[in-house]
């Protein structure tokens, strides 16, 4: 049984973010990858939809210049033949503030021929924003 | 082939939220269900971790008293033998404001004997908060 494409992609992503080496990532992204990490683009320009390998690698480069990833826990995972979904909790430090924060991210990925063709990532963005700001945003109680 | 437990749970959830009938939900939730929808509890008290059928049904009752769900699109889905993950986009109206909004939610669910034993839901919470407030929150540009 061959290794699931998710693991190869995970290692390539980790190497790209923490060591700023994108060689493995190059070989695991489809040229035409359909990519979106949903979040407030005013705060982090690397959020939002992208199309193609170059654009996705640019996103990862921006992330690597913005945060350091210390560790991650997989809280839930599903592996299909050519796809995967996972719920992760990352412990990261935004380099500007130097304060360690923790954020949940859900990924839905699809592969074709071992290469990533689609990525959708959902982030608990309000929690992220408050932690990055280092203060609470007052909210009215709705329910 | 029997129907996947997700579909039974989805119908029960829909009936509970939109028609406020929790009978089907009662029969599909495990007595000891481990439940969490991550989000700002200051704004919506039904966010956060819960344990057990009563507590989960209370959450759904609060949601049904707070929003109306118009429709949902499944943007991504994975079905396992006893689990599932999905990325959904809901179009809802918070009853207090009456303005229709749209929000992405990722679910990770596990079943045992056809009953839901675990649910984790991640919401694009900053997007949700801004839409509920009806205005943008100013954010500093970090990257």
Boltz contact constraints between the chains, C-beta under 6 A:
constraints:
  - contact:
      token1: [A, 38]
      token2: [B, 124]
      max_distance: 6.0
  - contact:
      token1: [A, 40]
      token2: [B, 126]
      max_distance: 6.0
  - contact:
      token1: [A, 40]
      token2: [B, 139]
      max_distance: 6.0
  - contact:
      token1: [A, 42]
      token2: [B, 139]
      max_distance: 6.0
  - contact:
      token1: [A, 43]
      token2: [B, 139]
      max_distance: 6.0
  - contact:
      token1: [A, 43]
      token2: [B, 142]
      max_distance: 6.0
  - contact:
      token1: [A, 44]
      token2: [B, 142]
      max_distance: 6.0
  - contact:
      token1: [A, 44]
      token2: [B, 143]
      max_distance: 6.0
  - contact:
      token1: [A, 62]
      token2: [B, 143]
      max_distance: 6.0
  - contact:
      token1: [A, 66]
      token2: [B, 143]
      max_distance: 6.0
  - contact:
      token1: [A, 76]
      token2: [B, 108]
      max_distance: 6.0
  - contact:
      token1: [A, 76]
      token2: [B, 120]
      max_distance: 6.0
  - contact:
      token1: [A, 78]
      token2: [B, 78]
      max_distance: 6.0
  - contact:
      token1: [A, 78]
      token2: [B, 80]
      max_distance: 6.0
  - contact:
      token1: [A, 78]
      token2: [B, 85]
      max_distance: 6.0
  - contact:
      token1: [A, 80]
      token2: [B, 78]
      max_distance: 6.0
  - contact:
      token1: [A, 85]
      token2: [B, 78]
      max_distance: 6.0
  - contact:
      token1: [A, 85]
      token2: [B, 85]
      max_distance: 6.0
  - contact:
      token1: [A, 87]
      token2: [B, 108]
      max_distance: 6.0
  - contact:
      token1: [A, 87]
      token2: [B, 120]
      max_distance: 6.0
  - contact:
      token1: [A, 96]
      token2: [B, 142]
      max_distance: 6.0
  - contact:
      token1: [A, 104]
      token2: [B, 122]
      max_distance: 6.0
  - contact:
      token1: [A, 106]
      token2: [B, 106]
      max_distance: 6.0
  - contact:
      token1: [A, 106]
      token2: [B, 122]
      max_distance: 6.0
  - contact:
      token1: [A, 108]
      token2: [B, 76]
      max_distance: 6.0
  - contact:
      token1: [A, 108]
      token2: [B, 87]
      max_distance: 6.0
  - contact:
      token1: [A, 120]
      token2: [B, 76]
      max_distance: 6.0
  - contact:
      token1: [A, 120]
      token2: [B, 87]
      max_distance: 6.0
  - contact:
      token1: [A, 122]
      token2: [B, 104]
      max_distance: 6.0
  - contact:
      token1: [A, 122]
      token2: [B, 106]
      max_distance: 6.0
  - contact:
      token1: [A, 122]
      token2: [B, 122]
      max_distance: 6.0
  - contact:
      token1: [A, 122]
      token2: [B, 124]
      max_distance: 6.0
  - contact:
      token1: [A, 124]
      token2: [B, 38]
      max_distance: 6.0
  - contact:
      token1: [A, 124]
      token2: [B, 122]
      max_distance: 6.0
  - contact:
      token1: [A, 124]
      token2: [B, 125]
      max_distance: 6.0
  - contact:
      token1: [A, 125]
      token2: [B, 124]
      max_distance: 6.0
  - contact:
      token1: [A, 125]
      token2: [B, 125]
      max_distance: 6.0
  - contact:
      token1: [A, 125]
      token2: [B, 126]
      max_distance: 6.0
  - contact:
      token1: [A, 126]
      token2: [B, 40]
      max_distance: 6.0
  - contact:
      token1: [A, 126]
      token2: [B, 125]
      max_distance: 6.0
  - contact:
      token1: [A, 126]
      token2: [B, 126]
      max_distance: 6.0
  - contact:
      token1: [A, 126]
      token2: [B, 129]
      max_distance: 6.0
  - contact:
      token1: [A, 129]
      token2: [B, 126]
      max_distance: 6.0
  - contact:
      token1: [A, 139]
      token2: [B, 40]
      max_distance: 6.0
  - contact:
      token1: [A, 139]
      token2: [B, 42]
      max_distance: 6.0
  - contact:
      token1: [A, 139]
      token2: [B, 43]
      max_distance: 6.0
  - contact:
      token1: [A, 142]
      token2: [B, 43]
      max_distance: 6.0
  - contact:
      token1: [A, 142]
      token2: [B, 44]
      max_distance: 6.0
  - contact:
      token1: [A, 142]
      token2: [B, 96]
      max_distance: 6.0
  - contact:
      token1: [A, 143]
      token2: [B, 44]
      max_distance: 6.0
  - contact:
      token1: [A, 143]
      token2: [B, 45]
      max_distance: 6.0
  - contact:
      token1: [A, 143]
      token2: [B, 62]
      max_distance: 6.0
  - contact:
      token1: [A, 143]
      token2: [B, 66]
      max_distance: 6.0
